[in-house]
Amino acid sequence: MKPILKLYRGYANDEELIVMGHVFKPTKTKDYAFEKKKFKNASSIIRLFRLKTLANADVYLEHNNTTIHTKTLIDGYFKFCIPVDQNVGHGWIDYEVSIVHGDTKIVSKESFIRPKKENLGIISDIDDTFLISYTENSLRKLYNLLFRNVNSRKVFDDVVRHYQALSVSGRINNEEQNAFFYVSSSEWNLYRFIVKFSELHQLPKAVLLLKDIKSSLTDFLWTGKGDHNHKFEKVKHILEFYPNLKYILLGDDSQDDPFLYEAICKIFPVSVKAVYIRKTDSKEKEKVLTALKNLESLDVSVCYFTHSSEAILHSKKIGLIL
């Protein structure tokens, strides 16, 4: 059996390219099957958390007519941070990574985004921001993850229309998209699920930044839980990596998004144009209102909404979308 090479979408600025992935040990376990239902879907999801990673594996990136060599970390994760080829252009660009097993070369291709300086950066949470997940009800969230496959999971009404409009905001050519990032407390185990879900619903193509991979059933029971400092660090990294972009931040009030975004806006006082927070309950949360009022005092436009149609109207009002 051969090792498994998984690549993730990468990103580049004018100087640096970052691409990443995992190498897994050979396994007879089948990959996640999107069409499975009920208990078969549950077993597929659980298998995603039982894959074993391969440490210290040799990994090769082809870029700028050069082969660049690195090795995986202890959890099978690899990341190339290298000078970008200045001739690669902008938008979504393909890249190629390989590993060698015996006499066999295993090659995988993915893409990275290199936005123009005049583009927007749109950073969105996933669970209960566009994917209905019931984060505040742990049992219901677990039931949905286990027993409802990717084809039966739902997005909020009008959220796709809002995201698609933001993706071409300010662009003369509607085929050129702004840079989208989906940042979540979900683990890399769920990467393919999230990508497939976003493709099914025609959400904008995005770079995903997730938490460290998990490899046990105990970890599975805590998926999406725990310290959310990961999200803060990832969002902060994006704004540092692209200091010339203007940003739209989207999240919900089920966990820490409002306070995370408040901290980001304090650190980057000229970078964020608007913050959107979805209500996950019928009542507004006082602490969230306080955080959003604080953002308004920093000249950040805010929208605390129940339905994405309200967010669309707000985006039109402030001139983000037509």
WOQUI-V874053 format. One record per pair of residues at least 6 apart in sequence whose C-alpha atoms are under 7 Angstrom apart, sorted by sequence separation. I is the first residue (numbers start at 1). GAP is how many residues later the second one is. If there is no record, write none. Layout:
[[I:GAP] [I:GAP]]
//
This chain:
[[11:6] [12:6] [61:6] [62:6] [72:6] [99:6] [100:6] [127:6] [128:6] [134:6] [135:6] [168:6] [251:6] [296:6] [305:6] [315:6] [316:6] [11:7] [60:7] [61:7] [71:7] [98:7] [99:7] [128:7] [134:7] [265:7] [10:8] [11:8] [60:8] [61:8] [98:8] [99:8] [127:8] [133:8] [168:8] [303:8] [10:9] [60:9] [98:9] [168:9] [9:10] [10:10] [59:10] [60:10] [97:10] [98:10] [167:10] [168:10] [292:10] [33:11] [59:11] [97:11] [167:11] [303:11] [8:12] [32:12] [58:12] [59:12] [96:12] [97:12] [7:13] [8:13] [32:13] [58:13] [96:13] [7:14] [57:14] [58:14] [95:14] [96:14] [6:15] [7:15] [56:15] [57:15] [94:15] [95:15] [6:16] [32:16] [56:16] [94:16] [95:16] [5:17] [6:17] [55:17] [56:17] [94:17] [5:18] [55:18] [56:18] [93:18] [94:18] [4:19] [5:19] [55:19] [92:19] [93:19] [211:19] [258:19] [3:20] [4:20] [55:20] [92:20] [93:20] [3:21] [4:21] [54:21] [55:21] [64:21] [92:21] [3:22] [4:22] [53:22] [54:22] [91:22] [92:22] [132:22] [188:22] [3:23] [53:23] [91:23] [131:23] [132:23] [187:23] [188:23] [2:24] [90:24] [91:24] [131:24] [132:24] [180:24] [182:24] [186:24] [187:24] [188:24] [189:24] [247:24] [248:24] [253:24] [1:25] [90:25] [130:25] [131:25] [180:25] [181:25] [182:25] [183:25] [184:25] [185:25] [186:25] [187:25] [188:25] [189:25] [209:25] [246:25] [247:25] [248:25] [249:25] [250:25] [251:25] [252:25] [253:25] [279:25] [90:26] [130:26] [180:26] [181:26] [182:26] [183:26] [184:26] [185:26] [187:26] [245:26] [246:26] [247:26] [248:26] [249:26] [250:26] [251:26] [252:26] [253:26] [254:26] [274:26] [275:26] [276:26] [277:26] [278:26] [279:26] [24:27] [25:27] [180:27] [181:27] [182:27] [183:27] [187:27] [246:27] [248:27] [249:27] [250:27] [251:27] [252:27] [253:27] [273:27] [274:27] [275:27] [276:27] [277:27] [278:27] [279:27] [24:28] [25:28] [232:28] [236:28] [252:28] [272:28] [273:28] [274:28] [275:28] [276:28] [277:28] [278:28] [24:29] [25:29] [130:29] [262:29] [23:30] [24:30] [258:30] [23:31] [259:32] [258:33] [262:33] [62:34] [61:35] [62:35] [61:36] [187:36] [60:37] [61:37] [167:37] [186:37] [60:38] [186:38] [59:39] [60:39] [164:39] [185:39] [59:40] [163:40] [164:40] [185:40] [58:41] [163:41] [150:43] [160:43] [185:43] [185:46] [150:47] [184:47] [183:48] [24:52] [23:53] [22:54] [23:54] [22:55] [21:56] [22:56] [126:56] [21:57] [121:57] [122:57] [123:57] [124:57] [125:57] [126:57] [20:58] [21:58] [120:58] [121:58] [122:58] [123:58] [124:58] [125:58] [126:58] [20:59] [119:59] [120:59] [121:59] [122:59] [123:59] [124:59] [125:59] [19:60] [20:60] [123:60] [18:61] [19:61] [18:62] [19:62] [18:63] [17:64] [18:64] [115:64] [16:65] [17:65] [16:66] [17:66] [16:67] [17:67] [15:68] [16:68] [15:69] [2:99] [12:100] [9:101] [10:101] [11:101] [12:101] [13:101] [45:101] [8:102] [9:102] [10:102] [11:102] [12:102] [5:103] [7:103] [9:103] [10:103] [11:103] [42:104] [41:105] [42:105] [41:106] [39:108] [41:108] [38:109] [37:110] [38:110] [37:111] [37:112] [36:113] [35:114] [34:115] [34:116] [136:118] [135:119] [129:122] [129:123] [121:124] [128:124] [120:125] [121:125] [122:125] [123:125] [124:125] [125:125] [119:126] [120:126] [121:126] [122:126] [123:126] [124:126] [125:126] [117:127] [118:127] [120:127] [121:127] [122:127] [123:127] [124:127] [117:128] [49:140] [48:141] [162:146] [129:149] [159:149] [158:150] [162:150] [157:151] [158:151] [169:151] [169:152] [166:155] [165:156] [52:163] [51:164] [49:165] [50:165] [49:166] [50:166] [49:167] [50:167] [49:168] [49:171] [10:197] [9:198] [9:199] [13:229]]
//
